[in-house]
Amino acid sequence: MAAGVIEANDLDWKSELPPARGLPQTDFPKDVAAMANSGGVIVFGVREEQKAATARADVGGLDEAYERSLRSARRPALRGNAGLRPAGCRRQR
């Protein structure tokens, strides 16, 4: 992630991960569907100002169970492999 890179139809910055519970009630499934339609990616852990990346943000730990919940939330909205890229998280095992 380079500072100053602007969001686009195929790139979406998010400063934090979505909540572990209640994903269907958030914008997460819609955001993933939009990125899948454009072949884009959502990058978590990036602060932005006026759609331009400004810094990395630590979004905390991402264990396998949480990653599975994120991936399962996208299934009703789309098929395929939409890109989910954690920029500022620590992978936990």
C-alpha positions in Angstrom: 0.0 0.0 0.0 1.5 3.3 -1.1 0.4 6.5 0.5 -1.7 8.6 -1.9 -3.1 5.8 -4.0 -6.7 6.6 -4.7 -9.7 4.3 -4.4 -11.2 3.2 -7.7 -14.0 1.0 -9.0 -11.8 -2.0 -8.4 -10.1 -0.9 -5.1 -11.7 -0.1 -1.8 -9.8 1.0 1.4 -11.2 0.0 4.8 -9.6 1.1 8.0 -11.0 -1.7 10.1 -12.4 -5.2 9.7 -16.2 -5.7 9.7 -17.7 -7.0 13.0 -17.3 -10.7 13.6 -21.1 -11.0 14.2 -24.0 -9.7 12.2 -22.1 -9.5 8.9 -25.3 -9.8 6.8 -26.6 -6.6 8.4 -23.5 -4.6 7.4 -22.2 -3.2 4.1 -19.7 -6.0 3.9 -21.6 -8.4 1.6 -22.5 -5.5 -0.7 -18.9 -4.2 -0.8 -17.6 -7.7 -1.6 -20.2 -8.1 -4.4 -19.3 -4.8 -5.9 -15.6 -5.7 -5.9 -16.3 -9.1 -7.4 -18.3 -7.5 -10.2 -15.4 -5.3 -11.0 -12.6 -7.8 -10.4 -11.4 -5.6 -7.6 -10.1 -6.0 -4.0 -11.0 -4.7 -0.6 -7.9 -3.8 1.4 -8.4 -3.8 5.2 -6.1 -1.8 7.4 -5.7 1.4 5.4 -6.6 4.8 6.6 -7.8 7.3 3.9 -8.6 10.9 3.4 -10.8 11.9 0.4 -10.4 8.3 -1.0 -6.6 8.5 -0.9 -4.6 6.1 1.2 -2.7 7.9 4.0 -1.4 5.2 6.4 -1.7 1.5 7.4 -3.9 0.7 10.4 -3.5 -2.2 12.7 -6.9 -4.1 12.5 -5.9 -6.6 15.1 -5.8 -10.4 14.8 -7.3 -12.4 12.1 -7.7 -16.1 13.1 -9.0 -18.8 10.9 -12.5 -18.8 12.3 -12.9 -15.1 11.7 -11.5 -15.4 8.2 -14.0 -18.2 7.5 -16.9 -16.0 8.8 -15.8 -13.3 6.4 -15.6 -15.6 3.5 -19.0 -17.3 4.3 -20.7 -13.9 4.4 -19.9 -13.3 0.7 -21.4 -16.6 -0.6 -25.1 -15.5 -0.7 -24.2 -12.4 -2.7 -21.8 -13.9 -5.3 -19.9 -16.8 -6.6 -16.2 -16.8 -7.4 -13.2 -15.6 -5.5 -13.4 -11.9 -4.7 -10.2 -10.5 -3.3 -9.9 -9.9 0.4 -6.6 -8.4 1.4 -5.6 -7.6 5.0 -3.0 -4.8 4.9 -2.6 -4.1 8.6 -3.6 -7.3 10.5 -1.6 -9.9 12.3 -2.4 -13.4 11.2 -3.1 -15.7 14.2 -3.0 -19.5 14.3 
